[in-house]
Amino acid sequence: MNLCYSTLGCPGWDFAEALSAARDLGYDGIEIRGVGSEIYAPSAKPFLMGNIDATMNKINSMKLEISCFTTGCFLFDETNNERYIQEGKDYIDLAHKTKTPYIRVLADKNPAPEGERNEEIIIKSLNILSNYAEGKNVTVLIETNGIYASSDRILSLIEKVDAKNIGILWDVHHPYRYMGELVSHTYNKLKKHIKYIHVKDSIMLDGKAAYKMAGHGDIPLKEAVSLLKQDDYTGYISLEWVKRWNMELEEPGIVFSGFVDYMKKILR
């Protein structure tokens, strides 16, 4: 297994700081969800046309890789569908240029389910993006998020998409926290399609999920990792510390270091 963290967790860092921390703390890669104040990676300075070669040379020299580009592509949004299709294509192009295997898109907006979505527009959008990604060595990942944190719902969705380069990003937190699924149930249901893992920990406080550092909440992360180990999972486990959306959360230097220590203990 490889470890990375999402830049969602360090919105106050520039790209050089994010890379240095990943290398110094012993991570294998870095997941891109914004760079500093720029949330849209194709417009971020390191990935502009005149800078991208130098950026990739630096990443390679540090023996790191970009594990995934995490988009804000809301494929359920009928009003802005063309905008989000274009965003997905921009990210696929960027992933192709940087030899990044995955981009993440969303079939629902928020982690907790809030209502139904028009599945026809989601399937249509997924087919458009998967066709665009064909031949570019990029796989489009749907996250277990919102109503699609239900393993039955996301499995039904993905089986309706006529493409090979579509997979599932298993956010371990959401099906357990919001759907009450055992991690073994979610994993065994979806493992054929799982390509990438997000982890975060939390407790329920006043009816809401309160995020905690890994090992300090009640999400069964050890069990999830054990299931992955049993099947010789060789992909990435990514720490998604949502500090960009919750600035009161602990600082990234503390959290990123703590995650590596926690993972080393449970991987022994």
C-alpha positions as CSV (number, residue, x, y, z in Angstrom):
1,M,0.0,0.0,0.0
2,N,1.0,3.6,-0.7
3,L,0.3,6.6,1.5
4,C,-0.6,10.1,0.4
5,Y,-2.5,13.1,1.7
6,S,-4.8,15.5,-0.1
7,T,-3.8,19.1,-0.3
8,L,-7.4,19.8,1.0
9,G,-5.7,19.5,4.3
10,C,-3.1,22.2,3.8
11,P,-4.8,25.2,2.1
12,G,-2.3,27.6,3.7
13,W,0.8,25.9,2.1
14,D,2.2,26.6,-1.3
15,F,3.1,23.6,-3.5
16,A,6.7,23.5,-2.5
17,E,5.8,23.2,1.1
18,A,3.2,20.5,0.4
19,L,5.8,18.5,-1.6
20,S,8.5,18.9,1.1
21,A,6.2,17.7,3.8
22,A,5.2,14.7,1.8
23,R,8.8,13.7,1.2
24,D,10.0,14.5,4.8
25,L,7.2,12.6,6.5
26,G,7.6,9.5,4.3
27,Y,4.6,9.7,2.1
28,D,4.7,8.1,-1.4
29,G,2.6,10.7,-3.2
30,I,0.3,13.6,-3.0
31,E,-3.3,14.1,-4.0
32,I,-4.2,17.4,-5.5
33,R,-7.3,19.2,-4.3
34,G,-6.3,22.8,-4.8
35,V,-2.9,24.5,-4.4
36,G,-2.8,27.3,-1.9
37,S,-5.6,29.7,-2.6
38,E,-6.4,28.2,-6.0
39,I,-8.9,25.3,-5.8
40,Y,-9.0,24.7,-9.5
41,A,-5.8,22.7,-10.2
42,P,-5.7,23.3,-14.0
43,S,-5.4,27.0,-13.2
44,A,-2.8,26.6,-10.4
45,K,0.6,28.0,-11.1
46,P,2.6,24.7,-10.9
47,F,0.3,23.2,-13.6
48,L,0.3,26.1,-16.1
49,M,1.8,25.4,-19.5
50,G,5.1,27.1,-18.9
51,N,5.6,25.5,-15.4
52,I,4.3,21.9,-15.7
53,D,7.6,20.3,-16.9
54,A,9.6,21.9,-14.1
55,T,6.9,20.8,-11.6
56,M,7.0,17.2,-12.7
57,N,10.8,17.2,-12.7
58,K,10.7,18.3,-9.1
59,I,8.1,15.8,-8.1
60,N,10.1,13.0,-9.7
61,S,13.4,14.1,-8.2
62,M,11.7,13.9,-4.7
63,K,10.6,10.3,-5.5
64,L,6.9,11.3,-5.2
65,E,4.0,11.1,-7.6
66,I,0.6,12.7,-8.0
67,S,-1.8,10.0,-6.9
68,C,-5.1,11.6,-8.0
69,F,-6.6,14.9,-9.0
70,T,-9.7,15.5,-6.9
71,T,-12.2,17.7,-8.8
72,G,-15.3,19.6,-7.8
73,C,-17.1,18.1,-10.7
74,F,-20.8,17.9,-9.7
75,L,-22.2,15.5,-12.3
76,F,-25.7,15.7,-10.8
77,D,-25.9,19.4,-11.5
78,E,-28.3,19.7,-14.5
79,T,-28.2,23.5,-14.6
80,N,-24.4,23.7,-14.9
81,N,-23.8,20.3,-16.7
82,E,-21.8,21.7,-19.6
83,R,-19.5,23.6,-17.1
84,Y,-18.8,20.5,-15.1
85,I,-18.2,18.3,-18.2
86,Q,-15.6,20.8,-19.3
87,E,-14.1,20.8,-15.8
88,G,-13.8,17.0,-16.0
89,K,-12.2,17.2,-19.4
90,D,-9.7,19.8,-18.1
91,Y,-8.7,17.5,-15.3
92,I,-8.4,14.5,-17.5
93,D,-6.0,16.5,-19.8
94,L,-4.0,17.5,-16.7
95,A,-3.9,14.0,-15.4
96,H,-2.7,12.8,-18.8
97,K,0.1,15.4,-18.9
98,T,1.3,14.5,-15.4
99,K,0.8,10.7,-15.8
100,T,-1.7,10.7,-13.0
101,P,-3.9,7.6,-13.1
102,Y,-7.1,9.0,-11.6
103,I,-9.5,12.0,-11.3
104,R,-12.3,12.0,-8.8
105,V,-15.8,13.3,-9.7
106,L,-19.0,13.5,-7.5
107,A,-22.4,12.1,-8.1
108,D,-23.7,14.0,-5.0
109,K,-22.6,17.2,-3.4
110,N,-22.2,16.7,0.4
111,P,-20.9,13.7,2.4
112,A,-24.3,13.2,4.2
113,P,-27.2,12.4,1.9
114,E,-29.8,15.1,1.5
115,G,-32.1,14.0,-1.3
116,E,-32.5,12.3,-4.7
117,R,-30.4,13.0,-7.8
118,N,-31.2,12.7,-11.5
119,E,-29.3,9.5,-12.2
120,E,-29.8,9.8,-16.0
121,I,-27.7,13.0,-16.2
122,I,-25.0,11.4,-14.0
123,I,-24.7,8.3,-16.2
124,K,-24.7,10.5,-19.3
125,S,-21.9,12.7,-17.9
126,L,-19.9,9.7,-16.8
127,N,-20.1,8.2,-20.2
128,I,-18.9,11.4,-21.8
129,L,-16.0,11.7,-19.5
130,S,-15.0,8.1,-19.7
131,N,-15.0,8.3,-23.5
132,Y,-12.9,11.5,-23.3
133,A,-10.4,9.7,-21.0
134,E,-10.1,6.7,-23.2
135,G,-6.6,6.4,-24.6
136,K,-5.2,8.9,-22.0
137,N,-4.5,6.3,-19.3
138,V,-6.9,8.1,-16.9
139,T,-9.6,6.4,-14.9
140,V,-12.6,8.4,-13.7
141,L,-13.5,7.6,-10.0
142,I,-16.9,8.1,-8.3
143,E,-16.7,8.6,-4.6
144,T,-18.9,6.9,-2.0
145,N,-20.5,10.2,-1.1
146,G,-24.0,11.5,-0.4
147,I,-26.7,9.1,-1.5
148,Y,-24.0,7.2,-3.3
149,A,-22.3,6.4,0.1
150,S,-24.8,3.5,-0.1
151,S,-22.9,0.6,-1.5
152,D,-26.0,-0.7,-3.3
153,R,-26.6,2.7,-4.9
154,I,-23.1,3.3,-6.1
155,L,-22.8,-0.2,-7.4
156,S,-26.0,0.1,-9.3
157,L,-24.8,3.4,-10.8
158,I,-21.4,2.2,-11.9
159,E,-22.9,-0.9,-13.5
160,K,-25.1,1.3,-15.7
161,V,-22.1,3.1,-17.2
162,D,-20.8,1.6,-20.4
163,A,-17.1,2.1,-19.8
164,K,-14.0,0.2,-18.5
165,N,-12.2,3.3,-17.2
166,I,-14.6,4.0,-14.4
167,G,-14.0,3.0,-10.9
168,I,-14.9,3.7,-7.3
169,L,-13.1,5.9,-4.7
170,W,-14.0,4.2,-1.4
171,D,-14.2,6.9,1.2
172,V,-14.2,4.6,4.2
173,H,-15.9,7.3,6.4
174,H,-19.1,8.0,4.6
175,P,-20.8,4.6,4.2
176,Y,-20.1,3.8,7.8
177,R,-21.0,7.1,9.2
178,Y,-24.0,8.1,7.1
179,M,-25.4,4.7,5.9
180,G,-24.6,2.6,8.9
181,E,-22.8,0.0,6.8
182,L,-20.2,-2.2,8.3
183,V,-16.8,-1.6,6.5
184,S,-16.7,-5.3,5.6
185,H,-20.1,-5.0,3.9
186,T,-19.1,-2.0,1.9
187,Y,-15.7,-3.4,0.9
188,N,-17.0,-6.8,-0.1
189,K,-19.8,-5.3,-2.1
190,L,-17.6,-2.9,-4.0
191,K,-14.0,-4.3,-4.0
192,K,-14.2,-5.3,-7.7
193,H,-14.4,-1.6,-8.6
194,I,-12.4,0.0,-5.8
195,K,-9.3,1.8,-7.2
196,Y,-8.5,4.4,-4.5
197,I,-9.1,5.0,-0.8
198,H,-9.9,8.1,1.2
199,V,-9.7,7.9,5.0
200,K,-10.8,10.2,7.8
201,D,-11.9,9.7,11.3
202,S,-14.7,11.2,13.3
203,I,-17.2,10.9,16.2
204,M,-20.8,12.0,16.3
205,L,-21.2,15.2,18.3
206,D,-24.6,16.9,18.7
207,G,-26.0,15.0,15.8
208,K,-23.1,15.9,13.4
209,A,-19.8,14.3,12.4
210,A,-16.9,15.9,14.2
211,Y,-13.6,15.1,12.5
212,K,-10.7,13.7,14.5
213,M,-7.2,12.7,13.8
214,A,-6.8,9.1,12.6
215,G,-7.2,6.7,15.5
216,H,-9.0,9.3,17.7
217,G,-12.5,8.7,16.4
218,D,-14.7,5.7,16.1
219,I,-14.4,4.9,12.3
220,P,-13.1,1.3,12.1
221,L,-10.0,2.3,10.0
222,K,-8.0,-0.7,11.3
223,E,-10.6,-3.1,10.0
224,A,-10.7,-1.4,6.6
225,V,-6.9,-1.6,6.3
226,S,-7.0,-5.2,7.3
227,L,-9.5,-6.0,4.6
228,L,-7.3,-4.3,2.0
229,K,-4.2,-6.1,3.2
230,Q,-6.0,-9.5,2.9
231,D,-6.6,-8.8,-0.8
232,D,-3.0,-7.4,-1.4
233,Y,-4.3,-3.9,-2.3
234,T,-1.3,-2.0,-3.8
235,G,-3.0,1.3,-4.5
236,Y,-3.1,4.5,-2.4
237,I,-4.6,5.2,0.9
238,S,-5.1,9.0,1.1
239,L,-5.7,11.1,4.2
240,E,-8.5,13.5,3.4
241,W,-8.2,16.1,6.1
242,V,-10.9,18.6,5.2
243,K,-9.3,21.7,6.7
244,R,-10.0,23.9,3.6
245,W,-13.7,23.6,4.5
246,N,-13.2,23.5,8.3
247,M,-10.3,25.9,9.3
248,E,-10.8,25.2,13.0
249,L,-9.4,21.7,12.5
250,E,-5.8,20.9,13.7
251,E,-2.9,22.1,11.6
252,P,-1.6,19.9,8.7
253,G,1.9,19.4,10.1
254,I,0.5,17.7,13.2
255,V,-2.2,15.7,11.4
256,F,0.0,14.5,8.4
257,S,2.7,13.4,10.8
258,G,0.2,11.7,13.1
259,F,-1.3,9.8,10.2
260,V,2.0,8.3,9.0
261,D,2.7,7.1,12.6
262,Y,-0.8,5.7,12.9
263,M,-0.6,3.8,9.6
264,K,2.8,2.4,10.4
265,K,1.4,0.9,13.6
266,I,-1.6,-0.7,12.0
267,L,0.3,-2.0,9.0
268,R,2.8,-3.9,11.1
